[in-house]
Amino acid sequence: MKIVFTREKITEHIWRIFGLGDTCMYYVEGKQRGLLIDTAYGIGDLRTYIEKTFLQPYEVLLTHGHWDHANGAGQWDRVYLHRKDRELYRSFTDISFRRDRLRKTVKDIDTCPEELFVKDFEGDFSDLEEGMRFRLGDVTAEVIETPGHTQGIVSLLVEEDRTLLLGDACGEFTFMFREEASAIATYQRTLKKILDQKDRYDRILRQHGSYGSPLSLIKENMELCHEILEKRDDHIPWNYMGQPVYVAKKIDPDTHRRADGKSGNIVYSMNKLHKETI
Ligand SMILES: [Zn+2]
């Protein structure tokens, strides 16, 4: 099996990068430096691809610790990851687990030899904090802490391109039921914080599915948080690998998109309705 990386230009400075599997990565290319955002499942030589393609110094940042975003980190010595997600990253590096998660989108994943899987990260993670700015020359990426999907997840505002890279922080089928997810009330505050900055972006990008959404996505997810907390949502039972969870709004079963044509949706477990902020 040969692992091929491809890219497509999205804005003046932002490239979307694909490797094996469904989760994309982004690269912000400044005049002086670059910023690689996420490393996907960690299969194949992403580092060589980035260095041969962009020919400039760059930093590596992980939006959060999930297996499909963080497992390529082991190719570098210095990687930015919020301290609240480091343990999470360590829990999901196992190769058989990664194979299993890829099986849905990569049918022949079992033919992929073990040596193509990037090993665990052995360097020191660097901290990510609210308001940190990566100055790349003619473009700047600012860190916004967006807890919800995980405790340490961050989004990046690429200022000059007026683009918000949300990672998995807000989606069309936002997973809010795993142990590492925050309470819905915490997530609601995150979405309000992002909405309060709406004058700074015209475009939002994500890393799954259609990879982009209308700006209304954020407000729709915030409204759903209200509905879930007040038990006014559609509350559709759904089974995620044996875990009983609920989908906030009715979906088309084939596409997993909202039946009413809107974009935002949240999949949650009942224990996330507790008020605590983790
Ligand atoms: Zn995730």
py3Dmol code that shows the C-alpha trace and the ligand (Angstrom):
import py3Dmol

protein = """\
ATOM      1  CA  MET A   1       0.000   0.000   0.000  1.00  0.00           C
ATOM      2  CA  LYS A   2       1.354   3.411  -0.996  1.00  0.00           C
ATOM      3  CA  ILE A   3       0.282   6.379   1.122  1.00  0.00           C
ATOM      4  CA  VAL A   4      -0.340   9.451  -0.997  1.00  0.00           C
ATOM      5  CA  PHE A   5      -0.845  12.966   0.330  1.00  0.00           C
ATOM      6  CA  THR A   6      -2.720  15.590  -1.674  1.00  0.00           C
ATOM      7  CA  ARG A   7      -3.641  19.229  -1.141  1.00  0.00           C
ATOM      8  CA  GLU A   8      -6.110  21.823  -2.316  1.00  0.00           C
ATOM      9  CA  LYS A   9      -5.979  25.567  -1.817  1.00  0.00           C
ATOM     10  CA  ILE A  10      -8.900  26.955   0.170  1.00  0.00           C
ATOM     11  CA  THR A  11      -8.043  30.616   0.838  1.00  0.00           C
ATOM     12  CA  GLU A  12      -5.077  32.874   0.104  1.00  0.00           C
ATOM     13  CA  HIS A  13      -2.996  31.220   2.841  1.00  0.00           C
ATOM     14  CA  ILE A  14      -4.823  28.004   3.768  1.00  0.00           C
ATOM     15  CA  TRP A  15      -4.323  24.589   2.195  1.00  0.00           C
ATOM     16  CA  ARG A  16      -6.410  21.517   2.964  1.00  0.00           C
ATOM     17  CA  ILE A  17      -4.336  18.348   3.072  1.00  0.00           C
ATOM     18  CA  PHE A  18      -5.526  14.765   2.759  1.00  0.00           C
ATOM     19  CA  GLY A  19      -3.751  11.542   3.651  1.00  0.00           C
ATOM     20  CA  LEU A  20      -5.283   8.151   4.390  1.00  0.00           C
ATOM     21  CA  GLY A  21      -8.784   8.272   5.826  1.00  0.00           C
ATOM     22  CA  ASP A  22     -11.544  10.822   6.079  1.00  0.00           C
ATOM     23  CA  THR A  23      -9.999  13.415   8.416  1.00  0.00           C
ATOM     24  CA  CYS A  24      -8.285  16.320   6.653  1.00  0.00           C
ATOM     25  CA  MET A  25      -5.461  18.525   7.912  1.00  0.00           C
ATOM     26  CA  TYR A  26      -4.724  22.186   7.179  1.00  0.00           C
ATOM     27  CA  TYR A  27      -1.522  24.088   6.444  1.00  0.00           C
ATOM     28  CA  VAL A  28      -1.370  27.862   6.825  1.00  0.00           C
ATOM     29  CA  GLU A  29       1.356  29.149   4.519  1.00  0.00           C
ATOM     30  CA  GLY A  30       2.791  32.524   5.472  1.00  0.00           C
ATOM     31  CA  LYS A  31       5.513  34.442   3.666  1.00  0.00           C
ATOM     32  CA  GLN A  32       8.060  33.533   6.342  1.00  0.00           C
ATOM     33  CA  ARG A  33       6.743  30.477   8.163  1.00  0.00           C
ATOM     34  CA  GLY A  34       3.992  27.895   8.070  1.00  0.00           C
ATOM     35  CA  LEU A  35       1.682  26.157  10.525  1.00  0.00           C
ATOM     36  CA  LEU A  36       0.607  22.540  10.082  1.00  0.00           C
ATOM     37  CA  ILE A  37      -2.708  21.948  11.825  1.00  0.00           C
ATOM     38  CA  ASP A  38      -3.213  18.287  12.769  1.00  0.00           C
ATOM     39  CA  THR A  39      -1.501  15.157  11.558  1.00  0.00           C
ATOM     40  CA  ALA A  40      -4.451  12.764  11.006  1.00  0.00           C
ATOM     41  CA  TYR A  41      -4.144   9.049  11.770  1.00  0.00           C
ATOM     42  CA  GLY A  42      -0.356   9.020  11.513  1.00  0.00           C
ATOM     43  CA  ILE A  43       0.102   6.756   8.519  1.00  0.00           C
ATOM     44  CA  GLY A  44       2.801   7.426   5.933  1.00  0.00           C
ATOM     45  CA  ASP A  45       5.476  10.098   5.738  1.00  0.00           C
ATOM     46  CA  LEU A  46       3.546  13.340   6.197  1.00  0.00           C
ATOM     47  CA  ARG A  47       6.673  15.181   7.332  1.00  0.00           C
ATOM     48  CA  THR A  48       8.539  14.662   4.066  1.00  0.00           C
ATOM     49  CA  TYR A  49       5.446  15.654   2.101  1.00  0.00           C
ATOM     50  CA  ILE A  50       5.103  18.927   4.060  1.00  0.00           C
ATOM     51  CA  GLU A  51       8.801  19.785   3.819  1.00  0.00           C
ATOM     52  CA  LYS A  52       9.067  19.044   0.089  1.00  0.00           C
ATOM     53  CA  THR A  53       5.862  20.927  -0.658  1.00  0.00           C
ATOM     54  CA  PHE A  54       6.235  24.119   1.341  1.00  0.00           C
ATOM     55  CA  LEU A  55      10.019  24.605   1.636  1.00  0.00           C
ATOM     56  CA  GLN A  56       9.858  26.870   4.702  1.00  0.00           C
ATOM     57  CA  PRO A  57      10.209  26.656   8.500  1.00  0.00           C
ATOM     58  CA  TYR A  58       6.944  25.650  10.158  1.00  0.00           C
ATOM     59  CA  GLU A  59       5.339  24.625  13.440  1.00  0.00           C
ATOM     60  CA  VAL A  60       3.054  21.657  14.121  1.00  0.00           C
ATOM     61  CA  LEU A  61      -0.140  22.081  16.137  1.00  0.00           C
ATOM     62  CA  LEU A  62      -2.800  19.550  17.149  1.00  0.00           C
ATOM     63  CA  THR A  63      -6.345  20.874  17.540  1.00  0.00           C
ATOM     64  CA  HIS A  64      -7.096  18.074  20.023  1.00  0.00           C
ATOM     65  CA  GLY A  65      -5.900  14.676  21.160  1.00  0.00           C
ATOM     66  CA  HIS A  66      -8.165  12.352  19.166  1.00  0.00           C
ATOM     67  CA  TRP A  67      -6.599   9.484  17.207  1.00  0.00           C
ATOM     68  CA  ASP A  68      -7.683  10.791  13.797  1.00  0.00           C
ATOM     69  CA  HIS A  69      -6.048  14.205  14.332  1.00  0.00           C
ATOM     70  CA  ALA A  70      -2.988  13.598  16.498  1.00  0.00           C
ATOM     71  CA  ASN A  71      -1.327  10.294  15.615  1.00  0.00           C
ATOM     72  CA  GLY A  72       1.181  11.699  13.133  1.00  0.00           C
ATOM     73  CA  ALA A  73       2.821  13.803  15.891  1.00  0.00           C
ATOM     74  CA  GLY A  74       5.553  11.207  16.443  1.00  0.00           C
ATOM     75  CA  GLN A  75       7.339  12.394  13.278  1.00  0.00           C
ATOM     76  CA  TRP A  76       8.327  15.658  15.028  1.00  0.00           C
ATOM     77  CA  ASP A  77      10.213  16.612  18.233  1.00  0.00           C
ATOM     78  CA  ARG A  78       8.167  19.702  19.023  1.00  0.00           C
ATOM     79  CA  VAL A  79       4.387  19.783  18.697  1.00  0.00           C
ATOM     80  CA  TYR A  80       1.784  22.101  20.210  1.00  0.00           C
ATOM     81  CA  LEU A  81      -1.075  20.390  22.063  1.00  0.00           C
ATOM     82  CA  HIS A  82      -3.211  21.774  24.890  1.00  0.00           C
ATOM     83  CA  ARG A  83      -2.168  20.208  28.205  1.00  0.00           C
ATOM     84  CA  LYS A  84      -5.748  19.024  28.878  1.00  0.00           C
ATOM     85  CA  ASP A  85      -5.629  16.701  25.834  1.00  0.00           C
ATOM     86  CA  ARG A  86      -2.214  15.093  26.259  1.00  0.00           C
ATOM     87  CA  GLU A  87      -3.409  12.096  28.224  1.00  0.00           C
ATOM     88  CA  LEU A  88      -6.180  11.651  25.683  1.00  0.00           C
ATOM     89  CA  TYR A  89      -3.617  11.479  22.865  1.00  0.00           C
ATOM     90  CA  ARG A  90      -1.651   8.808  24.792  1.00  0.00           C
ATOM     91  CA  SER A  91      -4.766   6.642  25.125  1.00  0.00           C
ATOM     92  CA  PHE A  92      -5.355   6.229  21.395  1.00  0.00           C
ATOM     93  CA  THR A  93      -2.011   5.540  19.729  1.00  0.00           C
ATOM     94  CA  ASP A  94      -2.415   1.765  19.534  1.00  0.00           C
ATOM     95  CA  ILE A  95      -1.970   0.532  15.951  1.00  0.00           C
ATOM     96  CA  SER A  96      -4.765  -2.048  15.978  1.00  0.00           C
ATOM     97  CA  PHE A  97      -7.147   0.615  17.320  1.00  0.00           C
ATOM     98  CA  ARG A  98      -6.137   2.993  14.510  1.00  0.00           C
ATOM     99  CA  ARG A  99      -6.622   0.263  11.904  1.00  0.00           C
ATOM    100  CA  ASP A 100     -10.033  -0.471  13.328  1.00  0.00           C
ATOM    101  CA  ARG A 101     -11.127   3.167  13.179  1.00  0.00           C
ATOM    102  CA  LEU A 102      -9.988   3.450   9.555  1.00  0.00           C
ATOM    103  CA  ARG A 103     -11.792   0.317   8.396  1.00  0.00           C
ATOM    104  CA  LYS A 104     -14.984   2.173   7.466  1.00  0.00           C
ATOM    105  CA  THR A 105     -13.299   4.539   4.999  1.00  0.00           C
ATOM    106  CA  VAL A 106     -10.221   2.511   3.955  1.00  0.00           C
ATOM    107  CA  LYS A 107     -11.436  -0.975   3.041  1.00  0.00           C
ATOM    108  CA  ASP A 108      -7.965  -2.481   2.567  1.00  0.00           C
ATOM    109  CA  ILE A 109      -6.436  -1.015   5.736  1.00  0.00           C
ATOM    110  CA  ASP A 110      -5.342  -4.516   6.841  1.00  0.00           C
ATOM    111  CA  THR A 111      -2.869  -4.620   3.947  1.00  0.00           C
ATOM    112  CA  CYS A 112      -1.110  -1.520   5.313  1.00  0.00           C
ATOM    113  CA  PRO A 113       2.165  -2.688   6.899  1.00  0.00           C
ATOM    114  CA  GLU A 114       2.867  -1.787  10.510  1.00  0.00           C
ATOM    115  CA  GLU A 115       6.004   0.197   9.605  1.00  0.00           C
ATOM    116  CA  LEU A 116       3.858   2.821   7.850  1.00  0.00           C
ATOM    117  CA  PHE A 117       2.162   3.686  11.156  1.00  0.00           C
ATOM    118  CA  VAL A 118       3.876   6.610  12.924  1.00  0.00           C
ATOM    119  CA  LYS A 119       5.117   5.671  16.415  1.00  0.00           C
ATOM    120  CA  ASP A 120       4.199   7.507  19.628  1.00  0.00           C
ATOM    121  CA  PHE A 121       5.338  11.098  20.139  1.00  0.00           C
ATOM    122  CA  GLU A 122       8.514  11.164  22.229  1.00  0.00           C
ATOM    123  CA  GLY A 123       9.262  14.895  22.374  1.00  0.00           C
ATOM    124  CA  ASP A 124       7.845  17.513  24.729  1.00  0.00           C
ATOM    125  CA  PHE A 125       4.480  18.957  23.908  1.00  0.00           C
ATOM    126  CA  SER A 126       4.366  22.760  23.836  1.00  0.00           C
ATOM    127  CA  ASP A 127       1.480  24.595  25.494  1.00  0.00           C
ATOM    128  CA  LEU A 128      -1.446  26.121  23.671  1.00  0.00           C
ATOM    129  CA  GLU A 129      -3.325  28.920  25.379  1.00  0.00           C
ATOM    130  CA  GLU A 130      -6.146  31.307  24.645  1.00  0.00           C
ATOM    131  CA  GLY A 131      -4.999  34.262  22.560  1.00  0.00           C
ATOM    132  CA  MET A 132      -1.640  32.767  21.505  1.00  0.00           C
ATOM    133  CA  ARG A 133      -0.678  34.049  18.086  1.00  0.00           C
ATOM    134  CA  PHE A 134       1.364  32.281  15.421  1.00  0.00           C
ATOM    135  CA  ARG A 135       2.868  35.067  13.309  1.00  0.00           C
ATOM    136  CA  LEU A 136       3.766  33.579   9.958  1.00  0.00           C
ATOM    137  CA  GLY A 137       4.787  36.717   8.036  1.00  0.00           C
ATOM    138  CA  ASP A 138       1.825  38.096   6.142  1.00  0.00           C
ATOM    139  CA  VAL A 139      -0.699  36.006   8.054  1.00  0.00           C
ATOM    140  CA  THR A 140      -1.459  35.277  11.720  1.00  0.00           C
ATOM    141  CA  ALA A 141      -3.261  32.348  13.344  1.00  0.00           C
ATOM    142  CA  GLU A 142      -4.763  32.982  16.784  1.00  0.00           C
ATOM    143  CA  VAL A 143      -5.622  30.226  19.259  1.00  0.00           C
ATOM    144  CA  ILE A 144      -9.149  30.120  20.697  1.00  0.00           C
ATOM    145  CA  GLU A 145      -9.800  27.548  23.409  1.00  0.00           C
ATOM    146  CA  THR A 146     -13.084  25.827  22.481  1.00  0.00           C
ATOM    147  CA  PRO A 147     -13.803  23.108  25.099  1.00  0.00           C
ATOM    148  CA  GLY A 148     -16.722  20.806  24.365  1.00  0.00           C
ATOM    149  CA  HIS A 149     -15.860  17.950  22.030  1.00  0.00           C
ATOM    150  CA  THR A 150     -12.765  17.460  24.241  1.00  0.00           C
ATOM    151  CA  GLN A 151     -11.445  19.409  27.230  1.00  0.00           C
ATOM    152  CA  GLY A 152      -8.379  20.779  25.467  1.00  0.00           C
ATOM    153  CA  ILE A 153      -9.643  21.333  21.924  1.00  0.00           C
ATOM    154  CA  VAL A 154      -8.675  24.605  20.242  1.00  0.00           C
ATOM    155  CA  SER A 155      -9.811  26.443  17.122  1.00  0.00           C
ATOM    156  CA  LEU A 156      -7.613  28.725  15.002  1.00  0.00           C
ATOM    157  CA  LEU A 157      -8.631  32.087  13.665  1.00  0.00           C
ATOM    158  CA  VAL A 158      -6.642  32.880  10.532  1.00  0.00           C
ATOM    159  CA  GLU A 159      -7.069  36.626  10.789  1.00  0.00           C
ATOM    160  CA  GLU A 160      -6.070  37.960   7.377  1.00  0.00           C
ATOM    161  CA  ASP A 161      -8.135  35.288   5.579  1.00  0.00           C
ATOM    162  CA  ARG A 162     -11.079  35.926   7.947  1.00  0.00           C
ATOM    163  CA  THR A 163     -11.372  32.165   8.390  1.00  0.00           C
ATOM    164  CA  LEU A 164     -12.106  30.134  11.510  1.00  0.00           C
ATOM    165  CA  LEU A 165     -10.684  26.610  11.580  1.00  0.00           C
ATOM    166  CA  LEU A 166     -12.970  24.754  13.959  1.00  0.00           C
ATOM    167  CA  GLY A 167     -11.465  21.264  13.837  1.00  0.00           C
ATOM    168  CA  ASP A 168     -14.086  19.084  15.543  1.00  0.00           C
ATOM    169  CA  ALA A 169     -15.179  21.879  17.904  1.00  0.00           C
ATOM    170  CA  CYS A 170     -18.435  22.531  16.072  1.00  0.00           C
ATOM    171  CA  GLY A 171     -19.882  20.258  13.417  1.00  0.00           C
ATOM    172  CA  GLU A 172     -22.875  18.919  11.551  1.00  0.00           C
ATOM    173  CA  PHE A 173     -22.819  15.836  13.791  1.00  0.00           C
ATOM    174  CA  THR A 174     -20.845  17.063  16.807  1.00  0.00           C
ATOM    175  CA  PHE A 175     -19.861  14.223  19.127  1.00  0.00           C
ATOM    176  CA  MET A 176     -20.541  15.251  22.734  1.00  0.00           C
ATOM    177  CA  PHE A 177     -20.906  11.907  24.459  1.00  0.00           C
ATOM    178  CA  ARG A 178     -17.450  10.468  24.988  1.00  0.00           C
ATOM    179  CA  GLU A 179     -15.873  10.568  28.431  1.00  0.00           C
ATOM    180  CA  GLU A 180     -13.550  13.417  27.379  1.00  0.00           C
ATOM    181  CA  ALA A 181     -16.416  15.672  26.227  1.00  0.00           C
ATOM    182  CA  SER A 182     -17.532  18.579  28.433  1.00  0.00           C
ATOM    183  CA  ALA A 183     -20.974  19.188  29.837  1.00  0.00           C
ATOM    184  CA  ILE A 184     -23.444  20.725  27.355  1.00  0.00           C
ATOM    185  CA  ALA A 185     -23.521  23.909  29.481  1.00  0.00           C
ATOM    186  CA  THR A 186     -19.752  24.311  29.048  1.00  0.00           C
ATOM    187  CA  TYR A 187     -20.059  23.743  25.313  1.00  0.00           C
ATOM    188  CA  GLN A 188     -22.821  26.328  25.148  1.00  0.00           C
ATOM    189  CA  ARG A 189     -20.446  28.924  26.645  1.00  0.00           C
ATOM    190  CA  THR A 190     -17.795  27.964  24.081  1.00  0.00           C
ATOM    191  CA  LEU A 191     -20.206  28.523  21.204  1.00  0.00           C
ATOM    192  CA  LYS A 192     -21.252  31.879  22.626  1.00  0.00           C
ATOM    193  CA  LYS A 193     -17.594  32.885  22.838  1.00  0.00           C
ATOM    194  CA  ILE A 194     -17.053  31.976  19.168  1.00  0.00           C
ATOM    195  CA  LEU A 195     -20.228  33.801  18.151  1.00  0.00           C
ATOM    196  CA  ASP A 196     -19.145  36.903  20.071  1.00  0.00           C
ATOM    197  CA  GLN A 197     -16.177  37.111  17.685  1.00  0.00           C
ATOM    198  CA  LYS A 198     -18.284  36.767  14.539  1.00  0.00           C
ATOM    199  CA  ASP A 199     -17.045  40.092  13.144  1.00  0.00           C
ATOM    200  CA  ARG A 200     -13.603  38.511  12.694  1.00  0.00           C
ATOM    201  CA  TYR A 201     -14.488  35.712  10.241  1.00  0.00           C
ATOM    202  CA  ASP A 202     -16.592  35.088   7.131  1.00  0.00           C
ATOM    203  CA  ARG A 203     -15.818  31.420   6.648  1.00  0.00           C
ATOM    204  CA  ILE A 204     -15.640  28.333   8.845  1.00  0.00           C
ATOM    205  CA  LEU A 205     -13.756  25.172   8.006  1.00  0.00           C
ATOM    206  CA  ARG A 206     -13.964  21.741   9.629  1.00  0.00           C
ATOM    207  CA  GLN A 207     -12.147  18.419   9.243  1.00  0.00           C
ATOM    208  CA  HIS A 208     -14.835  15.853   8.504  1.00  0.00           C
ATOM    209  CA  GLY A 209     -17.706  15.333   6.074  1.00  0.00           C
ATOM    210  CA  SER A 210     -18.164  18.348   3.818  1.00  0.00           C
ATOM    211  CA  TYR A 211     -15.174  20.111   5.516  1.00  0.00           C
ATOM    212  CA  GLY A 212     -16.982  23.449   5.472  1.00  0.00           C
ATOM    213  CA  SER A 213     -20.336  24.769   6.644  1.00  0.00           C
ATOM    214  CA  PRO A 214     -22.410  27.932   6.473  1.00  0.00           C
ATOM    215  CA  LEU A 215     -21.723  30.410   9.274  1.00  0.00           C
ATOM    216  CA  SER A 216     -25.139  29.572  10.721  1.00  0.00           C
ATOM    217  CA  LEU A 217     -23.650  26.280  11.994  1.00  0.00           C
ATOM    218  CA  ILE A 218     -22.365  27.870  15.200  1.00  0.00           C
ATOM    219  CA  LYS A 219     -25.633  29.541  16.127  1.00  0.00           C
ATOM    220  CA  GLU A 220     -27.578  26.390  15.287  1.00  0.00           C
ATOM    221  CA  ASN A 221     -25.401  24.302  17.593  1.00  0.00           C
ATOM    222  CA  MET A 222     -25.764  26.908  20.331  1.00  0.00           C
ATOM    223  CA  GLU A 223     -29.546  26.828  19.984  1.00  0.00           C
ATOM    224  CA  LEU A 224     -29.421  23.049  20.203  1.00  0.00           C
ATOM    225  CA  CYS A 225     -27.526  23.288  23.510  1.00  0.00           C
ATOM    226  CA  HIS A 226     -30.473  25.319  24.882  1.00  0.00           C
ATOM    227  CA  GLU A 227     -32.952  22.783  23.529  1.00  0.00           C
ATOM    228  CA  ILE A 228     -31.026  19.808  24.937  1.00  0.00           C
ATOM    229  CA  LEU A 229     -30.735  21.408  28.381  1.00  0.00           C
ATOM    230  CA  GLU A 230     -34.434  22.262  28.380  1.00  0.00           C
ATOM    231  CA  LYS A 231     -35.283  18.796  26.973  1.00  0.00           C
ATOM    232  CA  ARG A 232     -36.995  20.341  23.936  1.00  0.00           C
ATOM    233  CA  ASP A 233     -34.791  18.705  21.264  1.00  0.00           C
ATOM    234  CA  ASP A 234     -35.884  15.746  19.103  1.00  0.00           C
ATOM    235  CA  HIS A 235     -33.848  13.422  21.383  1.00  0.00           C
ATOM    236  CA  ILE A 236     -33.501  10.615  18.830  1.00  0.00           C
ATOM    237  CA  PRO A 237     -31.939   7.452  20.356  1.00  0.00           C
ATOM    238  CA  TRP A 238     -28.834   6.285  18.517  1.00  0.00           C
ATOM    239  CA  ASN A 239     -26.331   3.556  19.205  1.00  0.00           C
ATOM    240  CA  TYR A 240     -22.647   4.433  18.953  1.00  0.00           C
ATOM    241  CA  MET A 241     -20.613   1.238  19.183  1.00  0.00           C
ATOM    242  CA  GLY A 242     -22.811  -0.113  21.974  1.00  0.00           C
ATOM    243  CA  GLN A 243     -23.168   3.221  23.809  1.00  0.00           C
ATOM    244  CA  PRO A 244     -26.718   4.581  23.991  1.00  0.00           C
ATOM    245  CA  VAL A 245     -26.574   8.213  22.872  1.00  0.00           C
ATOM    246  CA  TYR A 246     -29.048  10.771  21.489  1.00  0.00           C
ATOM    247  CA  VAL A 247     -29.112  12.904  18.371  1.00  0.00           C
ATOM    248  CA  ALA A 248     -30.548  16.358  19.032  1.00  0.00           C
ATOM    249  CA  LYS A 249     -32.280  16.800  15.651  1.00  0.00           C
ATOM    250  CA  LYS A 250     -33.837  14.289  13.243  1.00  0.00           C
ATOM    251  CA  ILE A 251     -31.411  13.169  10.548  1.00  0.00           C
ATOM    252  CA  ASP A 252     -31.479  11.610   7.126  1.00  0.00           C
ATOM    253  CA  PRO A 253     -30.122   8.122   8.013  1.00  0.00           C
ATOM    254  CA  ASP A 254     -28.028   7.917   4.829  1.00  0.00           C
ATOM    255  CA  THR A 255     -26.207  11.236   5.120  1.00  0.00           C
ATOM    256  CA  HIS A 256     -26.423  11.829   8.885  1.00  0.00           C
ATOM    257  CA  ARG A 257     -27.387  15.411   8.006  1.00  0.00           C
ATOM    258  CA  ARG A 258     -30.351  17.202   9.483  1.00  0.00           C
ATOM    259  CA  ALA A 259     -33.691  16.317   7.937  1.00  0.00           C
ATOM    260  CA  ASP A 260     -34.906  19.943   8.160  1.00  0.00           C
ATOM    261  CA  GLY A 261     -32.064  21.241   5.966  1.00  0.00           C
ATOM    262  CA  LYS A 262     -30.203  23.129   8.708  1.00  0.00           C
ATOM    263  CA  SER A 263     -26.551  22.308   9.399  1.00  0.00           C
ATOM    264  CA  GLY A 264     -25.774  22.017  13.126  1.00  0.00           C
ATOM    265  CA  ASN A 265     -26.448  18.870  15.095  1.00  0.00           C
ATOM    266  CA  ILE A 266     -25.196  17.385  18.356  1.00  0.00           C
ATOM    267  CA  VAL A 267     -24.899  13.777  19.471  1.00  0.00           C
ATOM    268  CA  TYR A 268     -24.847  13.555  23.268  1.00  0.00           C
ATOM    269  CA  SER A 269     -25.202  11.302  26.277  1.00  0.00           C
ATOM    270  CA  MET A 270     -27.497  12.108  29.187  1.00  0.00           C
ATOM    271  CA  ASN A 271     -24.645  12.553  31.689  1.00  0.00           C
ATOM    272  CA  LYS A 272     -23.565  15.678  29.731  1.00  0.00           C
ATOM    273  CA  LEU A 273     -26.738  17.436  30.863  1.00  0.00           C
ATOM    274  CA  HIS A 274     -25.276  17.847  34.340  1.00  0.00           C
ATOM    275  CA  LYS A 275     -24.363  21.430  34.997  1.00  0.00           C
ATOM    276  CA  GLU A 276     -20.751  20.987  36.043  1.00  0.00           C
ATOM    277  CA  THR A 277     -17.888  22.579  34.183  1.00  0.00           C
ATOM    278  CA  ILE A 278     -15.018  20.168  33.949  1.00  0.00           C
TER     279      ILE A 278
END
"""
ligand_1 = """\
1
ZN
Zn -12.376 14.580 17.634
"""
view = py3Dmol.view(width=600, height=400)
view.addModel(protein, "pdb")
view.setStyle({"model": 0}, {"cartoon": {"style": "trace"}})
view.addModel(ligand_1, "xyz")
view.setStyle({"model": 1}, {"stick": {}})
view.zoomTo()
view.show()
